[in-house]
Amino acid sequence: MKSKLLFIFCAGVFLRSVTLLSQTYFFEGFENRIYPPDNTTLPQGWTQSYVSGNNNWEFQNGGHTKYPQYPYTRKPYPAKSGSYNALFQKETFSRPATRLITPPINVSHSSKPMLIFWHAQASRYFFNNWTNDELRVFYRTSTTAPWTLLAEYTNPSDSWTERNILLPPAAKSNTLYIAFEGRSMPGWGTCIDDISIIETDTIPKTVNSISATSPFNTNIGRGIDNALIMRLDIAVKGNLGTLTFDSLYIDYT
């Protein structure tokens, strides 16, 4: 029984080590949603907050177009990757703005976390003027904390452009929220895709926590084979080196 428990535990540690090599704290590509007929369904855990007006973010394959039956007329076209990106656009001069907000993200053990995403907001000739929509990025560390501006993009970006924002030390929380505020001016829409938060520092791997759980709250009878009597979870932080697990001692008394 002990040898079988040791094997299961080692496999878990190996899989966790492979995952941690990339040190990615968060990723969203807007592909895993419930699609048409409702193209405003948010990814799981995401929310919206109206700043001005009541316009929703959409999920399309590129930017806005006057001719949706011809997808290649979207500006830009297509999404940065996959078949969908987030899009905020409204043909109005009232300049509505809505924030698209991530689920809580745990970066409490990070060193130099960086927010990376792809962005586009093509310029448009509208009523005798060239105009483009705008994007602002905020963060906060709880649902009641005030929003802090990280960056703003007010110039046109006709093609997909990678944006990199090094998060400040104050953002290192286990409940970090990122808000993408789109504002319609109006243009061809503010588009974002492939959002990630990664570790840019080199951090030696260390054990952060260990927990053990058992599915039984009574004694196990004799003669029972292949019973999973304990689960051992080890949380590892860092992205450099290898942690070696070479022994396990369990006192059943």
C-alpha positions as CSV (number, residue, x, y, z in Angstrom):
1,M,0.0,0.0,0.0
2,K,2.8,2.4,0.9
3,S,4.5,1.9,-2.5
4,K,1.3,2.6,-4.4
5,L,0.7,5.8,-2.4
6,L,4.3,6.9,-3.1
7,F,3.8,6.3,-6.9
8,I,0.6,8.3,-7.0
9,F,2.2,11.2,-5.1
10,C,5.4,11.3,-7.3
11,A,3.2,11.4,-10.4
12,G,1.4,14.4,-9.0
13,V,4.7,16.2,-8.3
14,F,6.0,15.5,-11.8
15,L,2.9,17.0,-13.5
16,R,3.0,20.1,-11.3
17,S,6.6,20.6,-12.1
18,V,6.0,20.6,-15.8
19,T,3.2,23.1,-15.4
20,L,5.3,25.5,-13.4
21,L,8.1,25.7,-15.9
22,S,6.3,28.4,-17.9
23,Q,5.2,30.2,-14.7
24,T,2.0,31.5,-16.2
25,Y,-0.4,32.9,-13.6
26,F,-3.3,33.6,-16.0
27,F,-4.4,33.2,-19.6
28,E,-7.5,34.0,-21.6
29,G,-8.0,33.7,-25.3
30,F,-11.8,34.0,-25.4
31,E,-12.3,30.7,-27.1
32,N,-14.0,28.7,-24.3
33,R,-17.5,30.4,-24.2
34,I,-21.0,29.7,-25.2
35,Y,-21.2,31.0,-28.7
36,P,-24.0,32.3,-31.0
37,P,-26.7,33.2,-31.0
38,D,-25.4,35.2,-28.0
39,N,-22.0,36.8,-28.8
40,T,-21.9,38.7,-25.5
41,T,-21.7,35.7,-23.2
42,L,-18.7,36.3,-20.9
43,P,-16.0,33.7,-20.2
44,Q,-16.4,32.0,-16.9
45,G,-15.6,34.2,-14.0
46,W,-15.4,37.4,-16.0
47,T,-17.7,40.4,-15.3
48,Q,-18.5,43.8,-16.8
49,S,-18.9,47.2,-15.2
50,Y,-20.6,50.2,-17.0
51,V,-18.6,53.4,-16.7
52,S,-20.7,55.4,-19.1
53,G,-23.8,54.1,-20.9
54,N,-24.8,50.4,-20.9
55,N,-23.0,48.8,-23.8
56,N,-21.5,45.3,-23.6
57,W,-18.3,43.9,-24.8
58,E,-18.7,41.4,-27.6
59,F,-16.7,38.5,-28.9
60,Q,-16.1,38.5,-32.6
61,N,-13.5,37.3,-35.1
62,G,-11.7,40.7,-35.4
63,G,-13.0,44.3,-35.2
64,H,-16.2,46.0,-36.2
65,T,-17.6,46.0,-39.7
66,K,-20.6,47.5,-41.5
67,Y,-20.9,44.2,-43.4
68,P,-20.8,41.3,-41.0
69,Q,-21.8,38.9,-43.8
70,Y,-18.2,39.6,-45.2
71,P,-15.9,38.8,-42.3
72,Y,-12.8,40.0,-44.1
73,T,-14.1,43.6,-43.9
74,R,-13.6,43.6,-40.1
75,K,-10.8,45.9,-38.9
76,P,-8.7,44.2,-38.0
77,Y,-9.4,40.7,-39.3
78,P,-9.2,38.0,-38.0
79,A,-8.7,37.5,-34.2
80,K,-5.0,37.4,-33.1
81,S,-5.4,33.7,-32.6
82,G,-8.3,31.3,-32.7
83,S,-11.7,32.5,-33.8
84,Y,-12.7,35.0,-31.2
85,N,-11.4,38.2,-29.5
86,A,-13.1,40.7,-27.2
87,L,-14.5,43.8,-28.9
88,F,-16.0,47.0,-27.6
89,Q,-17.7,49.2,-30.2
90,K,-20.7,51.5,-30.5
91,E,-21.6,53.9,-33.3
92,T,-22.4,56.9,-31.2
93,F,-20.9,60.3,-30.2
94,S,-21.9,59.8,-26.5
95,R,-18.6,58.0,-25.9
96,P,-19.8,55.0,-23.8
97,A,-17.3,53.1,-21.8
98,T,-17.4,49.6,-20.2
99,R,-14.9,47.7,-18.2
100,L,-14.3,44.0,-18.9
101,I,-13.0,42.5,-15.7
102,T,-11.0,39.3,-15.1
103,P,-11.7,36.7,-12.4
104,P,-9.5,37.0,-9.3
105,I,-5.9,36.1,-10.1
106,N,-3.4,34.8,-7.6
107,V,0.0,36.5,-8.1
108,S,0.8,36.8,-4.4
109,H,4.0,34.7,-4.8
110,S,5.2,36.4,-7.9
111,S,8.4,38.5,-8.2
112,K,8.1,40.5,-11.5
113,P,4.7,39.6,-12.9
114,M,4.0,41.0,-16.4
115,L,0.6,41.5,-18.0
116,I,0.8,40.7,-21.8
117,F,-2.0,41.0,-24.3
118,W,-2.7,41.8,-27.9
119,H,-4.5,45.0,-28.8
120,A,-6.0,46.8,-31.9
121,Q,-8.2,49.8,-32.5
122,A,-8.2,50.8,-36.1
123,S,-8.8,54.4,-37.2
124,R,-12.0,55.2,-39.0
125,Y,-13.2,58.1,-41.2
126,F,-16.5,59.0,-39.6
127,F,-18.5,62.1,-40.4
128,N,-15.6,63.9,-42.0
129,N,-13.2,63.1,-39.2
130,W,-10.6,60.4,-38.5
131,T,-11.3,58.8,-35.2
132,N,-10.5,55.7,-33.1
133,D,-11.7,54.1,-30.0
134,E,-9.6,54.0,-26.8
135,L,-8.5,51.4,-24.2
136,R,-7.4,51.9,-20.6
137,V,-6.2,49.2,-18.3
138,F,-6.7,49.2,-14.5
139,Y,-6.1,46.9,-11.6
140,R,-7.3,46.4,-8.0
141,T,-6.6,43.8,-5.4
142,S,-10.1,43.2,-4.0
143,T,-13.7,43.7,-5.0
144,T,-13.9,46.8,-2.8
145,A,-10.5,48.4,-3.5
146,P,-10.3,51.4,-5.8
147,W,-9.2,50.9,-9.4
148,T,-5.6,52.0,-10.3
149,L,-4.7,53.0,-13.9
150,L,-1.9,50.9,-15.4
151,A,-1.8,52.1,-18.9
152,E,-3.9,53.9,-21.5
153,Y,-3.9,53.6,-25.3
154,T,-5.6,56.6,-27.1
155,N,-3.8,56.4,-30.5
156,P,-4.9,54.2,-33.4
157,S,-3.5,50.7,-33.8
158,D,-4.6,49.4,-37.2
159,S,-3.1,45.9,-36.7
160,W,-2.6,43.6,-33.7
161,T,0.0,45.0,-31.4
162,E,1.5,43.3,-28.3
163,R,1.2,45.2,-25.1
164,N,3.5,44.5,-22.1
165,I,2.8,46.0,-18.6
166,L,5.0,45.2,-15.6
167,L,2.7,45.0,-12.7
168,P,3.7,47.1,-9.7
169,P,4.5,45.6,-6.3
170,A,1.1,46.8,-4.9
171,A,-0.6,44.4,-7.4
172,K,0.9,41.3,-5.8
173,S,-2.2,39.8,-4.3
174,N,-4.1,36.5,-4.3
175,T,-7.2,38.4,-5.6
176,L,-5.8,40.6,-8.4
177,Y,-8.4,41.9,-10.8
178,I,-7.5,43.5,-14.2
179,A,-10.1,45.7,-16.0
180,F,-10.0,46.6,-19.7
181,E,-12.0,49.7,-20.2
182,G,-13.1,50.2,-23.8
183,R,-14.4,53.7,-24.8
184,S,-16.2,54.2,-28.1
185,M,-15.2,57.4,-30.0
186,P,-16.5,55.9,-32.4
187,G,-14.1,53.8,-34.5
188,W,-13.8,50.3,-35.7
189,G,-13.7,49.0,-32.1
190,T,-11.2,48.3,-29.3
191,C,-10.1,44.7,-29.6
192,I,-8.1,42.6,-27.1
193,D,-7.0,39.0,-27.3
194,D,-4.6,36.4,-25.8
195,I,-4.3,37.9,-22.3
196,S,-1.7,36.5,-20.0
197,I,0.2,37.2,-16.8
198,I,3.6,35.6,-16.6
199,E,6.6,35.7,-14.4
200,T,9.6,37.5,-15.9
201,D,12.0,37.0,-13.0
202,T,14.0,33.9,-12.2
203,I,12.8,32.3,-9.0
204,P,14.3,29.1,-7.5
205,K,11.7,26.5,-6.9
206,T,10.7,26.0,-3.3
207,V,7.9,24.2,-1.4
208,N,5.2,26.7,-0.5
209,S,2.8,24.5,1.4
210,I,1.9,20.9,2.1
211,S,-1.5,19.5,2.9
212,A,-2.8,15.9,3.4
213,T,-6.4,14.8,3.1
214,S,-8.2,11.4,3.5
215,P,-11.6,10.3,2.1
216,F,-12.1,8.2,5.3
217,N,-13.3,9.4,8.7
218,T,-13.5,5.8,10.2
219,N,-11.1,2.9,10.3
220,I,-10.4,0.9,7.2
221,G,-11.3,-2.8,7.4
222,R,-8.8,-5.6,6.8
223,G,-8.5,-7.2,3.3
224,I,-9.3,-4.0,1.4
225,D,-7.0,-3.6,-1.6
226,N,-6.2,-0.6,-3.9
227,A,-7.9,1.9,-1.6
228,L,-6.8,5.5,-1.9
229,I,-6.2,6.3,1.8
230,M,-4.5,9.6,1.5
231,R,-4.0,12.5,-0.9
232,L,-0.9,14.7,-0.4
233,D,-0.8,18.1,-2.1
234,I,2.4,20.1,-2.4
235,A,2.3,23.6,-3.7
236,V,5.5,24.7,-5.4
237,K,6.5,28.2,-6.3
238,G,9.3,29.3,-8.6
239,N,10.5,28.5,-12.1
240,L,14.1,27.5,-11.8
241,G,15.7,24.2,-10.9
242,T,14.2,20.8,-9.8
243,L,12.7,19.7,-6.5
244,T,13.5,16.1,-5.8
245,F,11.1,14.0,-3.7
246,D,13.0,10.9,-2.6
247,S,11.3,9.6,0.6
248,L,8.0,9.6,2.4
249,Y,7.2,8.6,5.9
250,I,3.6,8.2,7.1
251,D,2.6,7.4,10.7
252,Y,-0.8,5.8,10.6
253,T,-1.2,5.8,14.4
